[in-house]
Amino acid sequence: MPFLFRPSFSREDRDGMAAVLESGMVATGQKSHEFERAIAATIGMEAAVATNSGTSAMSLALDVLGIGTGDEVITPSLTCIGVVNAIARSGAIPVFADIDPLTLCLDPASVRDAASTKTRAIVPVHYGGHPYDTAGMRAVAREIGATIVGDLAHALGATVGGEPVGRFADLSLLSFHATKIITTGEGGMLAGPAEIIERARLDTRHGVSDDLPGSEAEFAGSRWISPGLKIGMSDIQAALGLTQFAGLEARLAARRRVAESYTAAFAEHPHLVTPAEQPGSLSSWHFYTLRVSADAFGPDAAAFIAGVHQRGGAAARQFYPAHLMPLFSGDATRAAVPLTVTERESFLSMSLPVYPGIPEADVRAVIDAVLQTAESLTR
Ligand SMILES: Cc1ncc(COP(=O)(O)O)c(C=O)c1O
């Protein structure tokens, strides 16, 4: 069966990491800072701090915004559970809002309906690399007085109106987990205004500052100014991030080519729904989310996914809605709005493999398996 995701590594990746090993400077250092500057510039933000995961970057965002007990944070239910966990661990309540049926991204109108006087932040995901409605989200955030922490875990390289998507958020988080557009094995980043990022940086390294402005001048040495964590990125990982980043444009183009092959094969099918970029938006095609018609196949694509596997293709449900998990269905959240679109579309969706370097024969096998399954299962 074809792989669903597969990272790819070049000679430059290996050489870059080997050079760091030889230098002996393997902890957080200059390579990490170089990687931070490259990513911040690419997503349209002033500064960034590298972390050991996207989930850590989310926790860091909540810490630096002072969000915790008594606060609420609005998030899609169709997201990585790490984001929801980070909100819950901060003491704040994750409140789920519904998604747009076209992009599967958080719907600004539903965010407005889900908001309360306790809402401090919104965490919209560019789902699968397709930008959410950035203008609509900005307007709602302003109206309810919330900070936007854009989740760019899937969206490195995505744009709206020619601008990188980070530009439309107050803070942005990224992930460099093995399945992402570029990878450092595990890893993440928080990006935003330099002043906020420098404060966040302290909490990635024990809350220690060597040069905090305003601290006692006579005190020589490190200053422990907060009970920080140790959640930075090593320079070995950052070296990998930098060489992977050098190939970003080629990686994005390769994903787009595979996505176009699927769309060419499925777009005319009466019972398959292909993902489309919205006017003015460019996707990074982290996922290729194919949806099936409920009229033809029923409300749950599970049998369809199994059929694709049986016929030698690869497909998988991506996220399970967080609000349907026991952990986040009770008092851990405030059920603010109906999540009708989330519940319907998540069960009709599947991800197809779209990673750079996927063999042409695998793309063909996936297409054939999907079309044969559709033919055999149509009611
Ligand atoms: C939308 C989204 N946000 C955040 C994360 C968290 O990233 P990490 O796995 O690096 O903690 C992921 C990871 O899969 C994700 O898909």
The ligand as a MOL file (V3000), in Angstrom:
LIG
                    3D

  0  0  0     0  0            999 V3000
M  V30 BEGIN CTAB
M  V30 COUNTS 16 16 0 0 0
M  V30 BEGIN ATOM
M  V30 1 C -3.1950 21.8340 12.9490 0
M  V30 2 C -2.0960 21.4130 13.8510 0
M  V30 3 N -1.7440 22.2110 14.8730 0
M  V30 4 C -0.7600 21.8790 15.7300 0
M  V30 5 C -0.0850 20.7040 15.6140 0
M  V30 6 C 0.9140 20.3220 16.6680 0
M  V30 7 O 2.1740 20.1170 16.2010 0
M  V30 8 P 3.1860 19.0740 16.9060 0
M  V30 9 O 2.8010 17.7110 16.4630 0
M  V30 10 O 4.5100 19.5110 16.3770 0
M  V30 11 O 3.0770 19.2690 18.3660 0
M  V30 12 C -0.3700 19.8460 14.5360 0
M  V30 13 C 0.3800 18.5810 14.3730 0
M  V30 14 O -0.0020 17.6450 13.7780 0
M  V30 15 C -1.4150 20.1930 13.6440 0
M  V30 16 O -1.7760 19.3900 12.6360 0
M  V30 END ATOM
M  V30 BEGIN BOND
M  V30 1 1 1 2
M  V30 2 1 2 3
M  V30 3 2 2 15
M  V30 4 2 3 4
M  V30 5 1 4 5
M  V30 6 1 5 6
M  V30 7 2 5 12
M  V30 8 1 6 7
M  V30 9 1 7 8
M  V30 10 2 8 9
M  V30 11 1 8 10
M  V30 12 1 8 11
M  V30 13 1 12 13
M  V30 14 1 12 15
M  V30 15 2 13 14
M  V30 16 1 15 16
M  V30 END BOND
M  V30 END CTAB
M  END
